[in-house]
Amino acid sequence: MDQLNVPAKPYVKTVTSADFDAVVIEGSRHTPVLVDFWAPWCGPCRMLTPVLEKLAEAYQGRFVLATVNSDDNGDVAQRYGIRSIPTVMAIVDGEVANQFMGAQPESAVREFIESILPSRADELVRQAVAERAAGRPGAALDLLNQAAALEPNQEAVLAELVETLLDVGRFEEAHQHGANLGPLRARSHRAAQALARLEFAEDPTQTLDAHKLETQVQAKPDDLDARLALAKLYAREQKYESALEQLLEIVRRDRTFGGDVARKTMVTLFELLTADHPLVRRYRKELSAVLY
């Protein structure tokens, strides 16, 4: 099985404990990685690995094959609870997306691979995200419109469309796509995040001046309308801590104000920032302390 230690094909990598996270976990954030756990004494491994290598070449980089000698890298095998070899795991975005054990015919392996590969729309979204990050929203929109033509109701497509349209100030179009995204809000963090940004972007207080609102709140601390407007303005300017502080102060002063609007707006901000953000963790606790 020495040939497994020196993969001849460009899309096959021999991986050890030392570089597993870099090659597999981080690499899978860009391209799906199939991890082949094998051992030199394993007969079925000798049948399966050549099939995997052949398909890695055939798919020309749409996935990467990482071979791991489970005898030499027992800590990695233990980390993933490998009890039988060969075991093949598909890692996508750092997580195990699917797996199978034992030697399989090429047709079954190909079907497995197809199940974890991104669709053409997924690939277009990834390219659009890169274009947007590089400051090219026009190019991102072109890619996203292509993706929407292929999968018009896919949440990643719609969420990226909403945010990219907001980037270029096309609020009416962002609202139209947001309406289609709305039903996905309860089950998708990405959908909730995009819709939260849309809510703040559309708020009528966007024409107000922050300095005037700050002066008004300082002069009249119980002017909760001014506080709410200021909080939303801060949120739109990405001054999230200041926004949350103003909203929390409204809850302290009058929980029922505006039909509980301050708490609801805090929840929208939590969706925008996502659950693991330090401000979300902090202000969830502070909100809970005020409420209960």
PEFEN-V276479 format. One record per residue. N is the residue number from 1. RES is the residue in one small letter. PSI is psi in whole degrees, 0 to 359 (NA if undefined). Layout:
n & res & psi
N & RES & PSI
N & RES & PSI
//
This chain:
n & res & psi
1 & m & 18
2 & d & 330
3 & q & 338
4 & l & 337
5 & n & 345
6 & v & 77
7 & p & 132
8 & a & 344
9 & k & 146
10 & p & 341
11 & y & 15
12 & v & 130
13 & k & 134
14 & t & 123
15 & v & 141
16 & t & 178
17 & s & 326
18 & a & 324
19 & d & 12
20 & f & 310
21 & d & 320
22 & a & 314
23 & v & 315
24 & v & 301
25 & i & 305
26 & e & 321
27 & g & 326
28 & s & 349
29 & r & 346
30 & h & 322
31 & t & 135
32 & p & 143
33 & v & 128
34 & l & 123
35 & v & 120
36 & d & 105
37 & f & 120
38 & w & 176
39 & a & 152
40 & p & 331
41 & w & 357
42 & c & 111
43 & g & 310
44 & p & 332
45 & c & 323
46 & r & 335
47 & m & 322
48 & l & 316
49 & t & 317
50 & p & 327
51 & v & 316
52 & l & 318
53 & e & 319
54 & k & 316
55 & l & 326
56 & a & 319
57 & e & 319
58 & a & 325
59 & y & 355
60 & q & 49
61 & g & 2
62 & r & 340
63 & f & 162
64 & v & 137
65 & l & 122
66 & a & 118
67 & t & 132
68 & v & 116
69 & n & 107
70 & s & 338
71 & d & 317
72 & d & 343
73 & n & 56
74 & g & 331
75 & d & 323
76 & v & 316
77 & a & 318
78 & q & 320
79 & r & 324
80 & y & 12
81 & g & 36
82 & i & 121
83 & r & 343
84 & s & 143
85 & i & 150
86 & p & 145
87 & t & 133
88 & v & 124
89 & m & 138
90 & a & 120
91 & i & 124
92 & v & 126
93 & d & 38
94 & g & 358
95 & e & 155
96 & v & 118
97 & a & 329
98 & n & 167
99 & q & 162
100 & f & 160
101 & m & 150
102 & g & 161
103 & a & 140
104 & q & 152
105 & p & 159
106 & e & 321
107 & s & 320
108 & a & 321
109 & v & 319
110 & r & 318
111 & e & 320
112 & f & 315
113 & i & 314
114 & e & 328
115 & s & 338
116 & i & 355
117 & l & 144
118 & p & 147
119 & s & 172
120 & r & 322
121 & a & 319
122 & d & 317
123 & e & 320
124 & l & 322
125 & v & 316
126 & r & 317
127 & q & 320
128 & a & 319
129 & v & 318
130 & a & 318
131 & e & 318
132 & r & 318
133 & a & 331
134 & a & 4
135 & g & 27
136 & r & 70
137 & p & 330
138 & g & 315
139 & a & 322
140 & a & 317
141 & l & 321
142 & d & 315
143 & l & 319
144 & l & 325
145 & n & 324
146 & q & 317
147 & a & 319
148 & a & 328
149 & a & 330
150 & l & 316
151 & e & 80
152 & p & 339
153 & n & 13
154 & q & 130
155 & e & 321
156 & a & 320
157 & v & 310
158 & l & 317
159 & a & 315
160 & e & 323
161 & l & 314
162 & v & 310
163 & e & 322
164 & t & 322
165 & l & 324
166 & l & 322
167 & d & 324
168 & v & 10
169 & g & 20
170 & r & 74
171 & f & 322
172 & e & 318
173 & e & 321
174 & a & 321
175 & h & 321
176 & q & 314
177 & h & 327
178 & g & 327
179 & a & 324
180 & n & 333
181 & l & 336
182 & g & 314
183 & p & 344
184 & l & 355
185 & r & 318
186 & a & 332
187 & r & 357
188 & s & 118
189 & h & 323
190 & r & 319
191 & a & 315
192 & a & 321
193 & q & 313
194 & a & 319
195 & l & 326
196 & a & 315
197 & r & 322
198 & l & 319
199 & e & 316
200 & f & 324
201 & a & 329
202 & e & 354
203 & d & 136
204 & p & 345
205 & t & 359
206 & q & 342
207 & t & 357
208 & l & 160
209 & d & 128
210 & a & 318
211 & h & 319
212 & k & 319
213 & l & 319
214 & e & 317
215 & t & 320
216 & q & 319
217 & v & 321
218 & q & 321
219 & a & 325
220 & k & 84
221 & p & 335
222 & d & 8
223 & d & 86
224 & l & 334
225 & d & 317
226 & a & 320
227 & r & 317
228 & l & 317
229 & a & 319
230 & l & 318
231 & a & 316
232 & k & 325
233 & l & 317
234 & y & 317
235 & a & 318
236 & r & 329
237 & e & 7
238 & q & 26
239 & k & 71
240 & y & 323
241 & e & 316
242 & s & 320
243 & a & 313
244 & l & 325
245 & e & 319
246 & q & 319
247 & l & 319
248 & l & 322
249 & e & 324
250 & i & 316
251 & v & 319
252 & r & 319
253 & r & 323
254 & d & 96
255 & r & 326
256 & t & 357
257 & f & 128
258 & g & 30
259 & g & 40
260 & d & 31
261 & v & 327
262 & a & 315
263 & r & 317
264 & k & 322
265 & t & 325
266 & m & 317
267 & v & 321
268 & t & 320
269 & l & 322
270 & f & 320
271 & e & 321
272 & l & 319
273 & l & 338
274 & t & 154
275 & a & 331
276 & d & 3
277 & h & 136
278 & p & 326
279 & l & 324
280 & v & 314
281 & r & 317
282 & r & 311
283 & y & 339
284 & r & 315
285 & k & 316
286 & e & 321
287 & l & 317
288 & s & 321
289 & a & 322
290 & v & 319
291 & l & 324
292 & y & NA
//
